[in-house]
């Protein structure tokens, strides 16, 4: 069944008090409180650090069944190897987050490519061929050359999502390449009209059988978390 998973990129922000986190909630309880209101979070620190087994155990124990962690792939894969001959670092990274898969908490593995990496369809195809099946993968391409039908076709072949990441300077193509859709919403503000349009698009995707992963990013204020909560309420 298609489902909406909505949240933010990260959760450990004391500045979200008191509008999202109650003043009396200690930081070690942030995730537990977050998971009562939202059903997904995107973890970005895995881009530079391998999560410890203790951290993964804590994430699982702090969240209910049905909660989803989407995880950004380590920079050794995307920025150092740049996908080339990257089987070993990819296998190591995926093993490191295996506890999330085993506990049914793993949402999407996000590969964010560097903005200077230009389109190379063969490179992408070869890398996708080494990824194990049975997981959800999304790719955030940050060079415009990747916006091509040949790239979309390779992604569709492997049921891998073209990440729809937007910002003040970047507008993603309106393309769906997998049986789920992954949004990264990075503008500094989303007006009520903007959020209404996002909600309408989300409902259309859900009605069409596509699960949706939707993440806002507002570290300095709780707006992203409140926007995500609004999306979940309107999708019910």
Secondary structure, DSSP 4 states (H G I P E B T S, - for coil): ---EEEEEE----GGGBTTTB-TT--GGGHHHHHHHH-SEEEE-GGGTSPPPHHHHHHHHHTS-TT-EEEEEPPHIIIIISTTTT-HHHHHHHHHHTHHHHHTT-EEEEEEE--TT----HHHHHHHHHHSPTTS-EEEE--SGGG-SHHHHHHHHHHT-EE-EEE-SS----S---SSEEEEEE--S---HHHHHHHHHHHHHHHHTT-EEEEEE--SSSSHHHHHHHHHHHHH-
